């Protein structure tokens, strides 16, 4: 009998009323789960931002420096500690056997990269045994500790990763992640009113959609679930009694009987296009450019190289996040003489729109349908990148919503009625 892991985000535990609602849900699940229940909680909505502000204020700047890294994590991880204690109290008031577990108590061991640590192991320390006795374990998400006992945090959205890691360690039946939406949709319902909830989606599709801008799940949590074979179910913590709350199951591709050619349309407005014009075209130039960016922790996405008009010259175009674009400009401008290029242009008025689907592996014409749909709306494509299950294009940001709606209809994803 395997346990069930439940995870509740900040909006789900935003105040005492919401925490009491969650306690009712957990208590009901515990009565139906002979294998036991573990619950992972985030900080109450807005609390982490408040704590980050306090930490930055104490450090005397908007960026916490190296000397403050470990204490910064002590501060910003405290929101989850409060939530876990409150939920454990609410469960006890309902007659349930429950206790809170902090990251260092389990312990959830991480590397020493404060602020964005990666989980290395969960030692247990009586944690699985407690669940086996019927105790509901309420775990503070987002936090862990290093080998030398210092508190770490897992980065924004890290509670999702905490939940999947706990589910993997417990060999749980599944990991239910409760949010303020009732599942994963074919695209953003705020843009496309006919977007529909997906019953099942593969790990690979969800990983692509999460990395491309879908905010339902944190990318690292999907990657961890795929590596350990942990089924994730995304569902709503706001559902009323009797309301359909079956959510979306994120699982192995083999568990999906009928695969869609395209499962969803994702988009990201946090994009910038950087163009290096008249680059000296010789072996090693690309390695030089992107090594400099990597050393500055700038994550590069789409890359295109094309011949320039001049002899032995090329134009190098790549994208990065809008927030990294100023740093990229600075790094490459300082190295202009070493790299050798005519000029650099940064365009922040761009967006990335992507179609995702495992069915693309075995079907032709997906790219043609995408380009035809965009062309029919007068939308020009600036950069294209592909993978086995994804096609992404960079377009003018003002056309983002029009492009998403056009592609959603082109691939037959609109809900009927």
N, C-alpha and C positions, 0 to 999 in steps of 0.2 A: 504494500500500500504506500504509494508515493504522496508526499505532501503537495499542497497548492501554495504557490507564492503569489501574494497580492501586493501591488504597488500603487500608492496614491500620491499624485502630484500636488503642487502648492495650492491650486484652485480648489482641489478636493478637500483640503484641510485648512481652508482659508480662515476659519473662525471656529468658535466652540460649537455652534450649531452644525457646521459641516463635519467637524470631528465626531460629534455624536451620531450623525448620519452614517459616517464611515464605520463607527463602532457597531452599529446595527447590521451593516453589510458583512463585516468580518465575523460577527457572532453567528449570523445565519450560515455563512460559508463553513465555519468551524463545525457546525452541527451536521453538515453534509460531507465532511472530509475526514474519514477515519485515519488517513495518513498524516493529519495535522496541517497547521497553517502557519506560515511566516508572512509578516506584513512589513513592507519597506515604505517609509514615509519621507516626503520632502519637507522642507521648512514651509511654514504658513506663507501664503502668497504675499510677495513684497518684502518678506523678512530678510532674505539673503541680500537684496539690494540695499536695505537699510544697514546691514552689518558691513557690507563692502564699503559703504560711505563712511562708517565709523573708522574702519581700518585705514582707509585712505587719508582721513582727517588726522588720525594719530601719527601717520607716517609723514605728514607734512606735504603731500603731493597727491596727484591723481593716480600715480603708479606706485605700487608698493615695491620698494627696492629689495635687493637680494638679502640684506640683513634682516628684513622683516618677514621673509617668506613663510617660515614655520609658524610664527605668531599670527600671521595673516590667516592661515588655515585654522588655527585655534579659534579665532574670532568668527569667521564666516561659517564654520561647521556647527556652531552652537544652535542655529535655528532648528536643525533636524533633531537635536537632543531634546529641545522643548516639545516638539510635536510628538516624538515617540513616547515621552513620558505622559503627555496628556491623553494620547490614545490608549495607552496601557491602563491608565486610571479609569477611563470611560468603559473599557472592557471589564475591568474588575467590578465596576458598579453594576454591570449587567450579570454578575455572577460567574464570569469567565475567569479561568486561570490564565494570567497574562503577565509579562514583564518586558521591559525595554532592554534592548541591546545596543550599545554604541560600537562604533567601528573598532575601537581598541580592545573591547571586551571579547569579541568573537574569536580571535582578532582577524580583521580583513587586512592582510598585508599588502602593501603597495611599494612601488619604487619611491625615490626621494625627490621627485619632481613636484614641488609644492605648487598648488593651484590647478594642476592638471595631471595628477598622479595616475598611474595605471596599476590595476589590480594584478598581483602576482600569485596570491594564494589565500584561501580561507582555512585557517588551521582547525577550527571547530571549537575546541575548548569547552566541551559540554553543550554546545549549541544544538547539534542534531539530536542529541539525547533528550534535551529539554522538550523539543517539539514532539518527539516520539512518546513522551509521557502525557501529551495532551495540552501542554502549555502553548499559548499563542505567543510567538516571538515577535515583538514589535521593534524593527531594526531602523536605526537612524541611517538614512541613505546618504550618498554624496561623500562619505567620509571613511577613512581608513587610518592605518598607522604604518610607519616605517619599521624596519628591523630594530632600530635603536629607540623605538618608542615614541617618536614624534607624530602628532596628528597631521594627516594630509587630507586634501579634498580632490575630487575627481574631475573638476571642471563643470561648466554649465551643463545641465541635463544629466549629471552624474548619478542621480538616484535611479534612473533607468538601468544604468550599468550595474549599480549595486544590486538591483533586484534580479537581473539575469545571472549575475555571479552567484548570488545566494541560491537561485534555482538550480544552477549547474552543480554547486557543491552538495545540495540536498538530493540531486537526481529527481527533481520535482516533476510531477505530471505535466505541469505547464506553469507559465508566469503570466498572470493577469495584470495588465497595466491599465489602471483606471485614470481617465483624463476628463476634460470638459467636452470632448466630442465622443461620438458613439462608434468610432471605428476609423479605418483608413478609407479615404474616398478616391475616386478616379481622378479628381483634381480638387482644387480649392473651391468649396461650395459658395464662398463669398463672391467668386468670380463667375462660376457657372452654376446657375440654379438647378440644372439638370444633372449635376454630378451625383453619382450614386455610391453607396457604400459597397466595398469589396468584401465578399464573404471570406475568401482565402487569397493570400498573396505569398509568393515565395520569398525566402530570405534574401536572395539576390536582388529581386525587384524592390523589396523594401529598403535594402541597403542603398541601391541607386537613388530611390526617391528621397530617402532621408538626406543623402549627401547632396542632392540637387535642390534642396530647399523645403521639402515637406517636413513640417515641424512636429509631427505626431510622435515620432520616436527618435531618440538620440542615436547617431550613427554607430558609435562604439558598442552600444547595447545590442544592436542588430548583428553586428560582426561577432560579438561574443556568443550570442544565441546560435548563430549559424555554425560556429566552430564547435560548440558543445551539444548541438542538436536539441536545444531547449525551445519548445513551442511557445510563442508569445501570443496572447490574445489581447487586443486593444478594445476597450469598451468604456462606457460612460459611468462616472460616479454620480451623475445628475439624473439618471433614469428614474422615473416614477414606478411604483409597484404595478405589475401587469404589463408594463411597456416592454416591447422587444428590445433586449439588450444583449444580443448574441455577439455583437462586435465583429471584428476582423481577426482571423487567425493567421499569424505569420508562421510559416512552416516550410518543410522541405518541398522542393518542386515535385517530387514523386507523389506527394499526398494530394496534389491538385489534379482532379480528373480531367477537367476541360480547361486547357490553358488558352488565355486570350493572346492574340497577336500583340496587341498593345494593352497593357493593364492600367496605365495612368499617364497623366500629363503633369509634369512638375515644372516649377519656374523659380528663379532667384533674381531678385533685384540688387542684391549685394555683390555687384560685379563691376569690374573696371577693365578696359582694354588698353594694353600698353603696346605701343608700336615703336620699334627701333628701326629707323629708316637708313638705308645706305650702310649696312653693316659689312665690314670686311669679311668676305665669304671664304673661309679656310678651315681645314680640319681642326676641331677643338674649340671653335668659337662658341657653339651652343653650350658646350660643357662649361666654359668660362662664365658665360652670362648666368646660367641657371645655378651654378655653384655659388656665385656671389649672392643670389637671391636666397638660396637655401641656408647659407650661413647667417642670414638675417631673419630666418624663420618665416619667410614669405612663401606661402603655399601657392604654386602655380597650377592652373587647370588646363585650359585649351591652349594649344601651341600650333602656330602655322608659320612655315618659312617659305618664302618665294623669292625668285630672282628679282633683283632691282634693275633699274634702267641702265645703271652704270656698269662698267666691266668689273667682273669679279666682286660684285656687291650683291647683298641680299637684304630683304626686309624681314624682320623677325617680329611676329605678333603673338602676344600671349595674354591670358586673362588671370586676374587674381581678385581677391575680395576688394571691395571699394575701400575698406578701412586700411588695407595694406598698400594701396596704390601710391600714396604719398611717400611711404618708406621705399617702395620699389623705385620710384622716380629719383629719390635722393641717392640710393645705392648705385644706380646705373649712371646718374649724372656725375657722381664723384669718380667713376671709373671710365669716363668717356675716352680719355686718351689711351688707356690700356686696352679697352675693348675695340675702339675704332668704329665710330658710326657718325652719320651726318646730324641727325636730330632725333628727339624722342617726343612722342605725343601720348598723352594719357586722356582717355575718354571715359568718363564716369556715367555717361548717359546711355548705358547699355543694360540689357537683361539677358539672362540665359533661359531658354525654354527647351524642355526635353520630353521626348516620348520614351516610355519604358515598357518592356514586355519580354518575357522569356520566349514567347511564341515567335519573336523576330528571328530566332535561330533557324527556324524551319520554314519561314515564309519570305517570299520576295515582294518587292514593291512598296515596302514600308517607307523608305526614304523618298521615293517618288510621290507617295501620297502626302508626305509632310511638306515637300517643296511645292507641290501643286496647291495645297491648302493655303500656304503662306503667300504664294504668288497671287492667288485669286483675291487676296485682301490687300494687295499692294505693299506687302511687307518684304523688305530687302534683308537678305541674310549676309552677315558680315564674316562670321567664322563658323565652321562646322567641325564637330568631333564625334566619333562613334566608338562604341564598344559592341560586344556580342549581343547585348540586350538593351542598348540605349543609343539614341541619336540626339545630340544637343546642338542647338544653333544659338548664335549670339545675334541679337537684333536691337534696334533702337528701343529704349525703355518705354517710350510713349505708346508702343504697339503691344506691350506685354499682355494685357487682358484680351485684346482682340485676337492675338495669336493663340492664347490658351483656349478661348472659346472655339476658334476655327478648327484647331487640331482635335479637340474633344469631340466635335461633331464629325470630323473627317474619318475618325477611326471607330465610329458607331458606339461611342461611350455614353451618349446622352440617355438618361433614364426615360422610359416610356411613360407617357401620361403626365 
